[in-house]
Amino acid sequence: MRYEINPESIGLSAEELSKHFAPIGEEFGMQWRVHDTATKMRVVLMVSKDSHCLVDLLHRWQSGDLDCDIPCVISNHDDMRSLVEWHGIPFHHVPVDKHDKTPAFAR
């Protein structure tokens, strides 16, 4: 689950909320984290040959609807390079050998 909490509504900072929530998370064996939405997320996009999802994400990013930093796009095909670079984002092509994917995953 994901919840977004307005800090003014509870009067706690992200650090204070983490401190107060920790016993609850421990009691129920939860894996959880608190992220301050005032800090932009860094998101690496990983794409294959089809463009529809990448085009949608890049449009949302460029329009400001997807408020994040995109340091690069990584792909196992070179097809989307020009689109990504047109947006000013570095593109990294990592070929994957279908018989031995380990080197590509390590890279």
Secondary structure, DSSP 8 states (H G I E B T S, - for coil): ------HHHHT--HHHHHHHHHHHHHHTT-------TTS-EE--EEE-S--HHHHHHHHHHHHTSS-EE---EEESSSTTHHHHHHTT--EEE---BTTB-HHHHH-
